[in-house]
Amino acid sequence: MTVTSALFKTMVLLSLLPLTAPLLHADEASETAKVHELFKLMKLDSLSAQIQQQTLDQVKSGVIQQMFGVKVPASQQKNVDELSDKVSAILSKAVGWSSLEPEYAKLYTETYTEQQIDDLLAFYRSPTGRVMVEKGPILLKQSSAIVQQHMAAATPEVQSLIQEFMKKAAAGTSQPAPPQ
């Protein structure tokens, strides 16, 4: 191959390179559109809203206060409720589906090949996939109840550790580092 021939081929390839960018972008757009369709089939928006609501309900129910053994005087309950409402509003904005969806879409397109996304779409369009989506919220609620039961069982032990830690901290003693 002559230098002129090699130079010509290189120039042709370089001149065609800008034409491939829209094709790559089109593939990326197609894959992203498929991911958004997958999210709709999986009903991730409503699942996300359900998880978010459960978290907010726990914040409002005072689960954190209960876990750390803090008792709120009745005179302060209104302030605690207002704080809880403000925290809930912040969390709703931060972890709402509209905030999460673009990042989830990017994560899915980076994690799965387009063929894998097509396979997932086929599954979630199938009767078994639809049943999985339908029963997902029920399973989530039941599994959340199981976790709450386990947390409630562990809470006294955690409270005891925190109280012991607070006593030692107040006394100014240091705890030895646990063996590794």
CNS distance restraints for C-alpha pairs under 8 A (distance, minus, plus):
assign (resid   1 and name CA) (resid   5 and name CA) 6.24 0.50 0.50
assign (resid   1 and name CA) (resid   6 and name CA) 6.56 0.50 0.50
assign (resid   2 and name CA) (resid   6 and name CA) 6.19 0.50 0.50
assign (resid   3 and name CA) (resid   7 and name CA) 5.98 0.50 0.50
assign (resid   4 and name CA) (resid   8 and name CA) 6.03 0.50 0.50
assign (resid   5 and name CA) (resid   9 and name CA) 6.23 0.50 0.50
assign (resid   6 and name CA) (resid  10 and name CA) 6.13 0.50 0.50
assign (resid   7 and name CA) (resid  11 and name CA) 6.12 0.50 0.50
assign (resid   8 and name CA) (resid  12 and name CA) 6.20 0.50 0.50
assign (resid   9 and name CA) (resid  13 and name CA) 6.15 0.50 0.50
assign (resid  10 and name CA) (resid  14 and name CA) 6.06 0.50 0.50
assign (resid  11 and name CA) (resid  15 and name CA) 6.02 0.50 0.50
assign (resid  12 and name CA) (resid  16 and name CA) 6.27 0.50 0.50
assign (resid  13 and name CA) (resid  17 and name CA) 6.21 0.50 0.50
assign (resid  14 and name CA) (resid  18 and name CA) 7.73 0.50 0.50
assign (resid  16 and name CA) (resid  20 and name CA) 6.97 0.50 0.50
assign (resid  17 and name CA) (resid  21 and name CA) 7.13 0.50 0.50
assign (resid  18 and name CA) (resid  22 and name CA) 7.79 0.50 0.50
assign (resid  19 and name CA) (resid  23 and name CA) 7.26 0.50 0.50
assign (resid  20 and name CA) (resid  24 and name CA) 6.24 0.50 0.50
assign (resid  21 and name CA) (resid  25 and name CA) 6.04 0.50 0.50
assign (resid  22 and name CA) (resid  26 and name CA) 5.86 0.50 0.50
assign (resid  23 and name CA) (resid  27 and name CA) 6.22 0.50 0.50
assign (resid  24 and name CA) (resid  28 and name CA) 6.19 0.50 0.50
assign (resid  25 and name CA) (resid  29 and name CA) 6.00 0.50 0.50
assign (resid  26 and name CA) (resid  30 and name CA) 6.00 0.50 0.50
assign (resid  27 and name CA) (resid  31 and name CA) 6.11 0.50 0.50
assign (resid  28 and name CA) (resid  32 and name CA) 6.10 0.50 0.50
assign (resid  29 and name CA) (resid  33 and name CA) 6.07 0.50 0.50
assign (resid  30 and name CA) (resid  34 and name CA) 6.24 0.50 0.50
assign (resid  31 and name CA) (resid  35 and name CA) 6.25 0.50 0.50
assign (resid  31 and name CA) (resid 109 and name CA) 6.74 0.50 0.50
assign (resid  31 and name CA) (resid 114 and name CA) 5.94 0.50 0.50
assign (resid  31 and name CA) (resid 117 and name CA) 7.84 0.50 0.50
assign (resid  32 and name CA) (resid  36 and name CA) 6.30 0.50 0.50
assign (resid  32 and name CA) (resid 105 and name CA) 6.57 0.50 0.50
assign (resid  32 and name CA) (resid 106 and name CA) 7.71 0.50 0.50
assign (resid  32 and name CA) (resid 109 and name CA) 6.55 0.50 0.50
assign (resid  33 and name CA) (resid  37 and name CA) 6.27 0.50 0.50
assign (resid  34 and name CA) (resid  38 and name CA) 6.11 0.50 0.50
assign (resid  34 and name CA) (resid 117 and name CA) 7.04 0.50 0.50
assign (resid  34 and name CA) (resid 118 and name CA) 7.53 0.50 0.50
assign (resid  34 and name CA) (resid 121 and name CA) 7.86 0.50 0.50
assign (resid  35 and name CA) (resid  39 and name CA) 6.22 0.50 0.50
assign (resid  35 and name CA) (resid 105 and name CA) 6.14 0.50 0.50
assign (resid  35 and name CA) (resid 108 and name CA) 6.91 0.50 0.50
assign (resid  35 and name CA) (resid 109 and name CA) 7.10 0.50 0.50
assign (resid  35 and name CA) (resid 117 and name CA) 6.88 0.50 0.50
assign (resid  36 and name CA) (resid  40 and name CA) 6.36 0.50 0.50
assign (resid  36 and name CA) (resid 105 and name CA) 6.86 0.50 0.50
assign (resid  37 and name CA) (resid  41 and name CA) 6.25 0.50 0.50
assign (resid  37 and name CA) (resid 121 and name CA) 7.78 0.50 0.50
assign (resid  38 and name CA) (resid  42 and name CA) 6.02 0.50 0.50
assign (resid  38 and name CA) (resid 117 and name CA) 7.74 0.50 0.50
assign (resid  38 and name CA) (resid 120 and name CA) 7.35 0.50 0.50
assign (resid  38 and name CA) (resid 121 and name CA) 5.72 0.50 0.50
assign (resid  38 and name CA) (resid 124 and name CA) 7.55 0.50 0.50
assign (resid  39 and name CA) (resid  43 and name CA) 5.86 0.50 0.50
assign (resid  39 and name CA) (resid  44 and name CA) 5.40 0.50 0.50
assign (resid  39 and name CA) (resid  45 and name CA) 7.46 0.50 0.50
assign (resid  40 and name CA) (resid  44 and name CA) 6.54 0.50 0.50
assign (resid  40 and name CA) (resid  45 and name CA) 7.44 0.50 0.50
assign (resid  41 and name CA) (resid 121 and name CA) 7.71 0.50 0.50
assign (resid  41 and name CA) (resid 124 and name CA) 6.15 0.50 0.50
assign (resid  41 and name CA) (resid 125 and name CA) 7.16 0.50 0.50
assign (resid  41 and name CA) (resid 130 and name CA) 7.87 0.50 0.50
assign (resid  41 and name CA) (resid 133 and name CA) 7.80 0.50 0.50
assign (resid  42 and name CA) (resid 124 and name CA) 6.78 0.50 0.50
assign (resid  42 and name CA) (resid 133 and name CA) 5.75 0.50 0.50
assign (resid  43 and name CA) (resid  47 and name CA) 6.26 0.50 0.50
assign (resid  43 and name CA) (resid 133 and name CA) 7.00 0.50 0.50
assign (resid  44 and name CA) (resid  48 and name CA) 5.69 0.50 0.50
assign (resid  45 and name CA) (resid  49 and name CA) 6.18 0.50 0.50
assign (resid  45 and name CA) (resid  97 and name CA) 5.76 0.50 0.50
assign (resid  46 and name CA) (resid  50 and name CA) 6.10 0.50 0.50
assign (resid  47 and name CA) (resid  51 and name CA) 6.27 0.50 0.50
assign (resid  47 and name CA) (resid 137 and name CA) 6.65 0.50 0.50
assign (resid  48 and name CA) (resid  52 and name CA) 6.04 0.50 0.50
assign (resid  48 and name CA) (resid  96 and name CA) 7.33 0.50 0.50
assign (resid  48 and name CA) (resid  97 and name CA) 6.24 0.50 0.50
assign (resid  49 and name CA) (resid  53 and name CA) 6.01 0.50 0.50
assign (resid  49 and name CA) (resid  96 and name CA) 6.98 0.50 0.50
assign (resid  49 and name CA) (resid  97 and name CA) 7.00 0.50 0.50
assign (resid  50 and name CA) (resid  54 and name CA) 6.21 0.50 0.50
assign (resid  50 and name CA) (resid 137 and name CA) 7.75 0.50 0.50
assign (resid  51 and name CA) (resid  55 and name CA) 6.25 0.50 0.50
assign (resid  52 and name CA) (resid  56 and name CA) 6.18 0.50 0.50
assign (resid  52 and name CA) (resid  92 and name CA) 7.10 0.50 0.50
assign (resid  52 and name CA) (resid  95 and name CA) 7.30 0.50 0.50
assign (resid  52 and name CA) (resid  96 and name CA) 7.29 0.50 0.50
assign (resid  53 and name CA) (resid  57 and name CA) 5.97 0.50 0.50
assign (resid  54 and name CA) (resid  58 and name CA) 6.22 0.50 0.50
assign (resid  55 and name CA) (resid  59 and name CA) 6.33 0.50 0.50
assign (resid  56 and name CA) (resid  60 and name CA) 6.11 0.50 0.50
assign (resid  56 and name CA) (resid  88 and name CA) 5.75 0.50 0.50
assign (resid  56 and name CA) (resid  91 and name CA) 7.90 0.50 0.50
assign (resid  57 and name CA) (resid  61 and name CA) 5.89 0.50 0.50
assign (resid  58 and name CA) (resid  62 and name CA) 6.46 0.50 0.50
assign (resid  58 and name CA) (resid  63 and name CA) 5.58 0.50 0.50
assign (resid  58 and name CA) (resid  64 and name CA) 7.87 0.50 0.50
assign (resid  59 and name CA) (resid  63 and name CA) 6.15 0.50 0.50
assign (resid  59 and name CA) (resid  64 and name CA) 6.75 0.50 0.50
assign (resid  59 and name CA) (resid  84 and name CA) 6.62 0.50 0.50
assign (resid  59 and name CA) (resid  88 and name CA) 7.54 0.50 0.50
assign (resid  60 and name CA) (resid  81 and name CA) 7.20 0.50 0.50
assign (resid  60 and name CA) (resid  84 and name CA) 5.66 0.50 0.50
assign (resid  60 and name CA) (resid  85 and name CA) 7.48 0.50 0.50
assign (resid  60 and name CA) (resid  88 and name CA) 7.97 0.50 0.50
assign (resid  62 and name CA) (resid  66 and name CA) 6.16 0.50 0.50
assign (resid  63 and name CA) (resid  67 and name CA) 5.97 0.50 0.50
assign (resid  64 and name CA) (resid  68 and name CA) 6.28 0.50 0.50
assign (resid  65 and name CA) (resid  69 and name CA) 5.97 0.50 0.50
assign (resid  65 and name CA) (resid  70 and name CA) 4.95 0.50 0.50
assign (resid  65 and name CA) (resid  71 and name CA) 6.90 0.50 0.50
assign (resid  66 and name CA) (resid  70 and name CA) 6.17 0.50 0.50
assign (resid  66 and name CA) (resid  71 and name CA) 7.64 0.50 0.50
assign (resid  67 and name CA) (resid 155 and name CA) 5.71 0.50 0.50
assign (resid  67 and name CA) (resid 156 and name CA) 7.99 0.50 0.50
assign (resid  67 and name CA) (resid 158 and name CA) 7.57 0.50 0.50
assign (resid  67 and name CA) (resid 159 and name CA) 6.69 0.50 0.50
assign (resid  68 and name CA) (resid 158 and name CA) 7.75 0.50 0.50
assign (resid  68 and name CA) (resid 159 and name CA) 5.70 0.50 0.50
assign (resid  68 and name CA) (resid 162 and name CA) 7.42 0.50 0.50
assign (resid  69 and name CA) (resid 159 and name CA) 6.26 0.50 0.50
assign (resid  72 and name CA) (resid  76 and name CA) 6.35 0.50 0.50
assign (resid  72 and name CA) (resid  77 and name CA) 6.37 0.50 0.50
assign (resid  72 and name CA) (resid  80 and name CA) 7.97 0.50 0.50
assign (resid  73 and name CA) (resid  77 and name CA) 6.50 0.50 0.50
assign (resid  76 and name CA) (resid  80 and name CA) 6.28 0.50 0.50
assign (resid  77 and name CA) (resid  81 and name CA) 6.05 0.50 0.50
assign (resid  78 and name CA) (resid  82 and name CA) 6.22 0.50 0.50
assign (resid  79 and name CA) (resid  83 and name CA) 6.14 0.50 0.50
assign (resid  80 and name CA) (resid  84 and name CA) 6.00 0.50 0.50
assign (resid  81 and name CA) (resid  85 and name CA) 6.17 0.50 0.50
assign (resid  82 and name CA) (resid  86 and name CA) 6.28 0.50 0.50
assign (resid  83 and name CA) (resid  87 and name CA) 6.11 0.50 0.50
assign (resid  84 and name CA) (resid  88 and name CA) 6.02 0.50 0.50
assign (resid  85 and name CA) (resid  89 and name CA) 6.22 0.50 0.50
assign (resid  86 and name CA) (resid  90 and name CA) 6.33 0.50 0.50
assign (resid  87 and name CA) (resid  91 and name CA) 6.12 0.50 0.50
assign (resid  88 and name CA) (resid  92 and name CA) 5.93 0.50 0.50
assign (resid  89 and name CA) (resid  93 and name CA) 6.30 0.50 0.50
assign (resid  90 and name CA) (resid  94 and name CA) 6.15 0.50 0.50
assign (resid  91 and name CA) (resid  95 and name CA) 5.85 0.50 0.50
assign (resid  91 and name CA) (resid  96 and name CA) 7.68 0.50 0.50
assign (resid  92 and name CA) (resid  96 and name CA) 5.21 0.50 0.50
assign (resid  93 and name CA) (resid  99 and name CA) 7.25 0.50 0.50
assign (resid  94 and name CA) (resid  99 and name CA) 6.51 0.50 0.50
assign (resid  95 and name CA) (resid  99 and name CA) 6.18 0.50 0.50
assign (resid  95 and name CA) (resid 100 and name CA) 6.27 0.50 0.50
assign (resid  96 and name CA) (resid 100 and name CA) 6.35 0.50 0.50
assign (resid  97 and name CA) (resid 101 and name CA) 5.60 0.50 0.50
assign (resid  98 and name CA) (resid 102 and name CA) 7.59 0.50 0.50
assign (resid  99 and name CA) (resid 103 and name CA) 7.80 0.50 0.50
assign (resid 100 and name CA) (resid 104 and name CA) 6.02 0.50 0.50
assign (resid 101 and name CA) (resid 105 and name CA) 5.98 0.50 0.50
assign (resid 102 and name CA) (resid 106 and name CA) 6.33 0.50 0.50
assign (resid 103 and name CA) (resid 107 and name CA) 6.13 0.50 0.50
assign (resid 104 and name CA) (resid 108 and name CA) 6.09 0.50 0.50
assign (resid 105 and name CA) (resid 109 and name CA) 6.18 0.50 0.50
assign (resid 106 and name CA) (resid 110 and name CA) 6.11 0.50 0.50
assign (resid 107 and name CA) (resid 111 and name CA) 5.98 0.50 0.50
assign (resid 108 and name CA) (resid 112 and name CA) 5.78 0.50 0.50
assign (resid 109 and name CA) (resid 113 and name CA) 6.92 0.50 0.50
assign (resid 109 and name CA) (resid 114 and name CA) 7.63 0.50 0.50
assign (resid 112 and name CA) (resid 116 and name CA) 5.76 0.50 0.50
assign (resid 112 and name CA) (resid 117 and name CA) 6.25 0.50 0.50
assign (resid 113 and name CA) (resid 117 and name CA) 6.31 0.50 0.50
assign (resid 114 and name CA) (resid 118 and name CA) 6.16 0.50 0.50
assign (resid 115 and name CA) (resid 119 and name CA) 6.21 0.50 0.50
assign (resid 116 and name CA) (resid 120 and name CA) 6.16 0.50 0.50
assign (resid 117 and name CA) (resid 121 and name CA) 6.09 0.50 0.50
assign (resid 118 and name CA) (resid 122 and name CA) 6.22 0.50 0.50
assign (resid 119 and name CA) (resid 123 and name CA) 6.26 0.50 0.50
assign (resid 120 and name CA) (resid 124 and name CA) 6.18 0.50 0.50
assign (resid 121 and name CA) (resid 125 and name CA) 6.09 0.50 0.50
assign (resid 122 and name CA) (resid 126 and name CA) 6.26 0.50 0.50
assign (resid 123 and name CA) (resid 128 and name CA) 7.36 0.50 0.50
assign (resid 123 and name CA) (resid 129 and name CA) 5.28 0.50 0.50
assign (resid 124 and name CA) (resid 128 and name CA) 7.42 0.50 0.50
assign (resid 124 and name CA) (resid 129 and name CA) 4.00 0.50 0.50
assign (resid 124 and name CA) (resid 130 and name CA) 5.73 0.50 0.50
assign (resid 124 and name CA) (resid 133 and name CA) 7.78 0.50 0.50
assign (resid 125 and name CA) (resid 129 and name CA) 6.09 0.50 0.50
assign (resid 125 and name CA) (resid 130 and name CA) 6.35 0.50 0.50
assign (resid 126 and name CA) (resid 130 and name CA) 6.19 0.50 0.50
assign (resid 127 and name CA) (resid 131 and name CA) 6.18 0.50 0.50
assign (resid 128 and name CA) (resid 132 and name CA) 6.13 0.50 0.50
assign (resid 129 and name CA) (resid 133 and name CA) 6.32 0.50 0.50
assign (resid 130 and name CA) (resid 134 and name CA) 6.07 0.50 0.50
assign (resid 131 and name CA) (resid 135 and name CA) 5.99 0.50 0.50
assign (resid 132 and name CA) (resid 136 and name CA) 5.79 0.50 0.50
assign (resid 133 and name CA) (resid 137 and name CA) 7.67 0.50 0.50
assign (resid 135 and name CA) (resid 139 and name CA) 6.28 0.50 0.50
assign (resid 136 and name CA) (resid 140 and name CA) 6.02 0.50 0.50
assign (resid 137 and name CA) (resid 141 and name CA) 6.09 0.50 0.50
assign (resid 138 and name CA) (resid 142 and name CA) 6.19 0.50 0.50
assign (resid 139 and name CA) (resid 143 and name CA) 5.86 0.50 0.50
assign (resid 140 and name CA) (resid 144 and name CA) 5.90 0.50 0.50
assign (resid 141 and name CA) (resid 145 and name CA) 6.28 0.50 0.50
assign (resid 142 and name CA) (resid 146 and name CA) 6.40 0.50 0.50
assign (resid 143 and name CA) (resid 147 and name CA) 6.29 0.50 0.50
assign (resid 144 and name CA) (resid 148 and name CA) 6.16 0.50 0.50
assign (resid 145 and name CA) (resid 149 and name CA) 6.20 0.50 0.50
assign (resid 146 and name CA) (resid 150 and name CA) 6.37 0.50 0.50
assign (resid 147 and name CA) (resid 151 and name CA) 6.07 0.50 0.50
assign (resid 148 and name CA) (resid 152 and name CA) 6.01 0.50 0.50
assign (resid 149 and name CA) (resid 153 and name CA) 6.24 0.50 0.50
assign (resid 150 and name CA) (resid 154 and name CA) 6.25 0.50 0.50
assign (resid 151 and name CA) (resid 155 and name CA) 5.94 0.50 0.50
assign (resid 152 and name CA) (resid 156 and name CA) 7.73 0.50 0.50
assign (resid 154 and name CA) (resid 158 and name CA) 6.36 0.50 0.50
assign (resid 155 and name CA) (resid 159 and name CA) 5.97 0.50 0.50
assign (resid 156 and name CA) (resid 160 and name CA) 6.08 0.50 0.50
assign (resid 157 and name CA) (resid 161 and name CA) 6.30 0.50 0.50
assign (resid 158 and name CA) (resid 162 and name CA) 6.21 0.50 0.50
assign (resid 159 and name CA) (resid 163 and name CA) 6.06 0.50 0.50
assign (resid 160 and name CA) (resid 164 and name CA) 6.10 0.50 0.50
assign (resid 161 and name CA) (resid 165 and name CA) 6.05 0.50 0.50
assign (resid 162 and name CA) (resid 166 and name CA) 6.06 0.50 0.50
assign (resid 163 and name CA) (resid 167 and name CA) 6.16 0.50 0.50
assign (resid 164 and name CA) (resid 168 and name CA) 6.25 0.50 0.50
assign (resid 165 and name CA) (resid 169 and name CA) 6.02 0.50 0.50
assign (resid 166 and name CA) (resid 170 and name CA) 5.99 0.50 0.50
assign (resid 167 and name CA) (resid 171 and name CA) 6.12 0.50 0.50
assign (resid 168 and name CA) (resid 172 and name CA) 6.10 0.50 0.50
assign (resid 168 and name CA) (resid 173 and name CA) 5.40 0.50 0.50
assign (resid 168 and name CA) (resid 174 and name CA) 6.98 0.50 0.50
assign (resid 168 and name CA) (resid 175 and name CA) 7.75 0.50 0.50
assign (resid 169 and name CA) (resid 173 and name CA) 6.17 0.50 0.50
assign (resid 169 and name CA) (resid 174 and name CA) 7.24 0.50 0.50
